[in-house]
Amino acid sequence: MSIKDKVIVENPVLWDNFKKCTADITEAILEENIGGKMYSYKVKHLSVEYIEPYMIFIIFCKLKGFDYSYKESDKTLYDISFRYQNYYCVFSYEKLGLILTTEIQEENVIDELFKKLSSAGRITNLLLKSVIEEAINDGNFTLENNSGLLRQRYLYFREKVKELKPISHELMSLRDIEKHKEVIFNTQSMLDAYFSFHENILILLLPFKKFNKSLEKITDLHSANWTKKYNRIFNPHDNPVYMHWFDKLKYLKELRNKYAHGGFEKKKGSFYPHIEGVGVIPVQPSESDRGIYSILPVNDIDFDEICKIIDEYESFLFGSDWKRPLAILKSGLDIRYDDEYIKRLTEAIKSEENLELFLTYEFKLFDHEVNMDW
């Protein structure tokens, strides 16, 4: 069943709204207006509500059923000709972006056209909800690889702390206290950035694990917490080495979590009960004197220990059986989850030679797409 047939069956009322919204847009034969006066506009430079090129293609070709041409030599992904009211127009998606070539000169008419398209786009988003959900459940999607950017954020805050050089609390001046605040804030930001990076790679590593798409939804893992992601990928309960690193990282995670949830500790840890005849006491004594459990710790933050845990963990992980999958992530490639691509990933990590061939091919393909060299 085509996308058009599917949305008509599933949502006839919305489909009727779509038809009414686009009634003034009718199909035309490409270049039927040769000889007439035409004007070309870069859509991004127009004072109109921008509409993405993929949405133009869906509205015109997938839903309205218009024909389109593909011009490889001109680096044009599509040319779609149509009439708005009685004006001849062509949308072209070229290397320079989305282009509107038309007889229309009047700004108000162009503005009306894009208002119609914006409305049609909003309706189309609603019509496609079930189509999109089905594609995701079937694994036909790509996740953006943000691991490089997130890691840079972690390293940025780590360097900030190193520059500040954490100081001893003995005989602290007011200036030292202000400096110590910066150490605390940047250390927390560093931890937050590191676990964002770590959660990103855990999701991107899923295609390298066996998973049944009919029983397991990627969206469930995507929205799960760090613990569930780590357990799903590394299965630490069956692997003592990964359990060791889970415990180490969990310690750091708890430092980060307090500040990610309003500055409160887990469970009742931030409550100070009033005891008659005694006063205010903590729920439980601190289990260590590390001093990382308050906004301004009494003792030094052991920044070096935090960095040591992260560095030793990464040294282990990047030298483990995961080193080739991690090399793919480090390359910056976005990751697909469809069956065909997963088979290619499985082959790619069997040897260093396979890995190099895979990355060379993928980046060649990426360059072709960016440059529209099809």
C-alpha positions as CSV (number, residue, x, y, z in Angstrom):
1,M,0.0,0.0,0.0
2,S,1.4,3.4,-1.0
3,I,1.8,6.2,1.6
4,K,-1.2,8.0,0.0
5,D,-3.5,5.0,0.1
6,K,-2.4,4.3,3.7
7,V,-3.2,7.8,5.0
8,I,-6.5,8.0,3.1
9,V,-7.7,4.8,4.8
10,E,-6.4,5.6,8.2
11,N,-7.5,9.3,8.4
12,P,-10.1,10.2,5.8
13,V,-11.1,13.5,7.6
14,L,-7.5,14.8,7.7
15,W,-7.0,13.7,4.1
16,D,-10.1,15.7,3.1
17,N,-8.5,18.7,4.9
18,F,-5.3,18.2,3.0
19,K,-7.2,18.2,-0.4
20,K,-9.0,21.4,0.4
21,C,-5.8,23.1,1.6
22,T,-4.0,22.2,-1.6
23,A,-6.9,22.6,-4.1
24,D,-5.2,25.6,-5.7
25,I,-2.1,23.6,-6.4
26,T,-2.5,21.5,-9.6
27,E,-0.1,19.5,-11.7
28,A,1.6,21.0,-14.7
29,I,3.9,19.6,-17.4
30,L,7.5,20.5,-16.8
31,E,8.7,23.5,-19.0
32,E,5.3,23.9,-20.5
33,N,5.8,27.6,-20.0
34,I,9.0,27.9,-22.1
35,G,9.1,31.4,-23.7
36,G,7.3,33.1,-20.8
37,K,8.9,35.4,-18.3
38,M,10.1,33.4,-15.3
39,Y,11.7,34.5,-12.0
40,S,13.9,32.3,-9.7
41,Y,14.0,32.7,-5.9
42,K,16.1,31.0,-3.3
43,V,13.4,29.9,-0.8
44,K,15.6,30.6,2.2
45,H,16.0,34.2,1.1
46,L,12.3,34.8,0.8
47,S,10.3,36.5,3.6
48,V,8.1,33.4,4.0
49,E,7.7,30.6,6.4
50,Y,10.4,28.1,5.2
51,I,9.4,24.6,4.3
52,E,11.9,21.7,4.2
53,P,12.7,20.2,0.7
54,Y,11.7,16.7,1.9
55,M,8.2,18.1,2.9
56,I,7.8,19.7,-0.6
57,F,8.5,16.3,-2.1
58,I,6.1,14.4,0.1
59,I,3.3,16.9,-0.4
60,F,3.7,17.2,-4.2
61,C,4.9,13.7,-5.2
62,K,3.8,11.2,-2.5
63,L,0.5,12.7,-1.6
64,K,-0.7,14.7,-4.6
65,G,1.0,12.3,-7.0
66,F,2.8,14.8,-9.2
67,D,5.5,13.7,-11.5
68,Y,9.1,14.9,-11.0
69,S,12.4,14.9,-12.9
70,Y,15.9,14.0,-11.6
71,K,18.8,15.8,-13.2
72,E,22.0,14.1,-12.3
73,S,24.2,16.3,-14.5
74,D,22.8,19.5,-13.0
75,K,23.1,18.2,-9.4
76,T,19.3,18.5,-9.0
77,L,17.6,16.0,-6.8
78,Y,14.1,16.9,-8.2
79,D,12.2,19.4,-10.4
80,I,8.5,19.5,-9.7
81,S,6.3,21.6,-11.9
82,F,2.9,22.8,-10.8
83,R,0.4,25.6,-11.1
84,Y,-0.7,27.7,-8.2
85,Q,-4.0,29.3,-9.1
86,N,-3.1,30.1,-12.7
87,Y,0.6,30.7,-12.3
88,Y,3.2,28.2,-13.6
89,C,5.9,27.2,-11.0
90,V,8.7,24.8,-10.5
91,F,10.3,23.7,-7.2
92,S,13.9,22.5,-7.7
93,Y,16.1,21.0,-5.0
94,E,19.6,21.8,-6.0
95,K,23.1,21.9,-4.4
96,L,22.4,25.6,-3.6
97,G,19.2,24.7,-1.8
98,L,15.5,24.8,-2.6
99,I,14.7,27.1,-5.6
100,L,11.3,28.4,-6.7
101,T,11.1,29.3,-10.4
102,T,7.8,30.9,-11.3
103,E,5.8,33.5,-13.3
104,I,4.8,35.1,-10.0
105,Q,6.2,38.5,-9.3
106,E,3.8,39.7,-6.6
107,E,5.2,39.1,-3.1
108,N,1.7,38.7,-1.6
109,V,0.9,35.8,-4.0
110,I,4.2,34.1,-3.2
111,D,3.4,34.6,0.5
112,E,-0.1,33.0,0.0
113,L,1.5,30.0,-1.7
114,F,3.9,29.4,1.2
115,K,1.1,29.8,3.7
116,K,-0.9,27.1,1.9
117,L,2.2,24.9,1.9
118,S,2.9,25.5,5.6
119,S,-0.7,24.5,6.4
120,A,-0.4,21.5,4.1
121,G,2.9,20.6,5.9
122,R,1.2,20.6,9.3
123,I,-1.6,18.4,8.1
124,T,1.0,16.1,6.4
125,N,2.9,15.7,9.7
126,L,-0.4,14.4,11.3
127,L,-1.1,12.2,8.4
128,L,2.3,10.6,8.5
129,K,2.4,9.8,12.2
130,S,1.5,6.1,11.8
131,V,3.8,5.8,8.8
132,I,6.7,7.3,10.8
133,E,6.0,5.1,13.8
134,E,5.9,2.0,11.6
135,A,9.2,2.9,10.0
136,I,10.9,3.4,13.4
137,N,9.5,0.1,14.8
138,D,10.8,-1.7,11.7
139,G,14.3,-0.2,12.2
140,N,14.1,2.0,9.1
141,F,15.6,5.1,10.5
142,T,19.0,6.8,11.2
143,L,20.2,8.3,14.5
144,E,22.5,11.3,14.4
145,N,25.9,10.6,15.8
146,N,26.6,13.4,18.2
147,S,29.3,11.6,20.2
148,G,32.1,13.8,18.9
149,L,30.4,17.1,19.8
150,L,29.3,15.8,23.2
151,R,32.8,14.5,23.9
152,Q,34.2,18.0,23.0
153,R,31.8,19.5,25.6
154,Y,33.1,17.1,28.2
155,L,36.7,17.9,27.4
156,Y,36.0,21.6,27.4
157,F,34.8,21.6,31.0
158,R,37.5,19.2,32.0
159,E,40.1,21.7,30.7
160,K,38.3,24.5,32.6
161,V,38.8,22.7,35.9
162,K,42.4,22.0,35.2
163,E,43.0,25.7,34.5
164,L,41.4,26.6,37.8
165,K,43.6,24.2,39.7
166,P,41.5,23.0,42.7
167,I,42.7,24.4,46.0
168,S,42.9,23.3,49.6
169,H,40.2,24.4,52.0
170,E,42.7,25.4,54.6
171,L,42.8,29.1,55.2
172,M,40.6,29.9,52.2
173,S,40.2,33.6,51.4
174,L,37.0,35.0,49.9
175,R,38.7,35.0,46.5
176,D,39.6,31.3,47.0
177,I,35.9,30.5,47.8
178,E,34.8,32.1,44.5
179,K,37.4,30.2,42.6
180,H,36.3,27.0,44.4
181,K,32.7,27.6,43.3
182,E,33.9,27.6,39.7
183,V,35.7,24.3,40.3
184,I,32.5,22.8,41.6
185,F,30.3,24.2,38.8
186,N,32.7,23.1,36.0
187,T,33.2,19.7,37.5
188,Q,29.4,19.1,37.6
189,S,29.2,20.4,34.0
190,M,32.0,18.0,33.0
191,L,30.2,15.0,34.5
192,D,26.9,16.0,32.9
193,A,28.6,16.3,29.5
194,Y,30.4,13.0,30.0
195,F,27.3,11.0,30.7
196,S,25.5,12.7,27.8
197,F,28.4,11.5,25.6
198,H,28.2,8.0,27.2
199,E,24.5,7.6,26.7
200,N,24.8,8.7,23.1
201,I,27.4,6.0,22.3
202,L,25.3,3.4,24.2
203,I,22.3,4.0,21.9
204,L,24.5,4.1,18.8
205,L,26.1,0.7,19.7
206,L,22.7,-1.1,19.7
207,P,23.0,-2.2,16.0
208,F,26.2,-4.1,17.0
209,K,24.1,-6.2,19.5
210,K,21.5,-8.7,18.5
211,F,18.0,-7.4,19.0
212,N,14.6,-8.5,17.9
213,K,12.8,-5.5,16.4
214,S,9.4,-7.2,16.8
215,L,10.0,-7.6,20.6
216,E,12.2,-4.7,21.5
217,K,11.5,-1.1,20.6
218,I,14.4,1.2,20.1
219,T,12.3,4.1,21.4
220,D,12.1,2.3,24.8
221,L,15.9,2.1,25.1
222,H,16.3,5.6,23.7
223,S,14.1,7.0,26.6
224,A,15.6,4.7,29.2
225,N,18.0,5.9,31.9
226,W,21.8,5.4,31.7
227,T,21.7,2.2,33.8
228,K,19.3,0.4,31.5
229,K,21.3,1.5,28.5
230,Y,24.5,0.2,30.0
231,N,22.9,-3.1,31.0
232,R,21.4,-3.6,27.6
233,I,24.7,-3.0,25.7
234,F,27.3,-4.5,28.1
235,N,25.3,-7.0,30.1
236,P,27.4,-6.5,33.3
237,H,25.5,-9.1,35.4
238,D,27.1,-11.8,33.2
239,N,30.5,-10.1,32.9
240,P,32.4,-9.2,36.1
241,V,34.7,-6.8,34.3
242,Y,31.9,-4.7,33.0
243,M,30.2,-4.8,36.4
244,H,33.4,-3.4,37.9
245,W,33.2,-0.5,35.5
246,F,29.5,-0.1,36.0
247,D,30.1,0.4,39.8
248,K,32.8,2.9,39.2
249,L,30.7,4.9,36.7
250,K,27.7,4.7,38.9
251,Y,29.6,6.5,41.6
252,L,30.3,9.3,39.2
253,K,26.7,9.2,37.9
254,E,25.4,9.8,41.4
255,L,27.6,12.9,41.7
256,R,26.1,14.1,38.5
257,N,22.5,13.1,39.2
258,K,22.2,15.3,42.3
259,Y,22.8,18.4,40.3
260,A,20.7,17.2,37.4
261,H,17.7,16.8,39.7
262,G,17.4,20.1,41.5
263,G,20.5,19.6,43.7
264,F,18.8,16.9,45.7
265,E,20.3,13.6,46.6
266,K,18.8,10.1,46.0
267,K,15.8,9.0,48.1
268,K,15.8,10.9,51.5
269,G,19.4,11.9,51.3
270,S,18.7,15.7,51.1
271,F,16.2,15.6,54.0
272,Y,17.3,17.0,57.4
273,P,14.8,15.8,60.1
274,H,14.2,17.9,63.2
275,I,14.8,15.7,66.3
276,E,13.4,17.0,69.6
277,G,16.2,17.8,72.0
278,V,18.8,17.4,69.3
279,G,18.0,19.7,66.5
280,V,18.5,19.2,62.8
281,I,20.4,16.1,61.7
282,P,21.1,14.4,58.3
283,V,19.1,11.3,57.4
284,Q,22.3,9.3,57.2
285,P,26.0,10.1,57.8
286,S,28.1,10.6,54.8
287,E,29.6,7.3,53.7
288,S,32.8,9.0,52.8
289,D,34.7,12.2,53.4
290,R,35.1,12.9,49.7
291,G,32.9,16.0,50.2
292,I,31.2,16.0,46.9
293,Y,27.7,15.9,48.3
294,S,27.0,19.6,49.0
295,I,27.0,22.7,46.9
296,L,30.2,23.9,48.6
297,P,32.0,20.8,49.9
298,V,33.8,20.9,53.2
299,N,36.6,18.8,51.7
300,D,38.3,19.0,48.4
301,I,36.6,17.6,45.3
302,D,38.9,14.8,44.1
303,F,39.0,16.0,40.5
304,D,42.0,13.8,39.8
305,E,40.2,10.7,40.9
306,I,37.1,11.5,38.8
307,C,39.4,11.9,35.7
308,K,41.3,8.8,36.6
309,I,38.1,6.7,36.7
310,I,37.0,8.0,33.3
311,D,40.4,7.6,31.7
312,E,40.9,4.1,32.9
313,Y,37.4,3.1,31.8
314,E,37.9,4.5,28.3
315,S,41.3,2.8,28.1
316,F,39.6,-0.5,28.9
317,L,36.6,0.1,26.6
318,F,38.6,1.3,23.5
319,G,40.9,-1.7,23.9
320,S,38.1,-4.2,24.3
321,D,36.0,-6.2,21.7
322,W,34.1,-2.9,21.2
323,K,37.1,-1.1,19.7
324,R,35.9,-1.4,16.1
325,P,32.3,-0.4,16.7
326,L,33.7,2.6,18.7
327,A,36.0,3.4,15.8
328,I,33.0,3.7,13.6
329,L,31.3,6.0,16.0
330,K,34.5,8.0,16.4
331,S,34.5,8.6,12.7
332,G,31.4,10.6,13.0
333,L,29.1,8.5,10.8
334,D,25.4,8.6,11.6
335,I,24.1,5.1,12.3
336,R,21.2,3.3,10.5
337,Y,19.2,0.6,12.2
338,D,17.7,-1.2,9.1
339,D,18.6,-4.9,8.6
340,E,20.7,-4.3,5.5
341,Y,22.9,-1.8,7.2
342,I,23.3,-3.9,10.3
343,K,24.6,-6.7,8.2
344,R,27.2,-4.4,6.7
345,L,28.2,-3.2,10.2
346,T,28.5,-6.8,11.3
347,E,30.9,-7.5,8.4
348,A,32.8,-4.3,9.0
349,I,33.9,-5.1,12.5
350,K,35.2,-8.6,11.7
351,S,38.7,-7.3,10.8
352,E,40.7,-4.1,10.6
353,E,40.7,-4.5,6.8
354,N,36.9,-4.7,6.6
355,L,36.6,-1.7,8.9
356,E,38.9,0.4,6.7
357,L,37.0,-0.6,3.5
358,F,33.6,0.2,5.2
359,L,34.7,3.6,6.4
360,T,36.2,4.5,3.0
361,Y,33.0,3.5,1.2
362,E,30.7,5.3,3.6
363,F,32.7,8.6,3.5
364,K,32.9,8.4,-0.3
365,L,29.1,7.9,-0.4
366,F,28.6,10.8,2.1
367,D,30.8,13.1,-0.1
368,H,28.7,12.2,-3.2
369,E,25.5,13.0,-1.4
370,V,26.7,16.3,-0.1
371,N,28.0,17.3,-3.5
372,M,25.0,15.8,-5.3
373,D,27.4,13.6,-7.4
374,W,25.0,10.8,-8.0
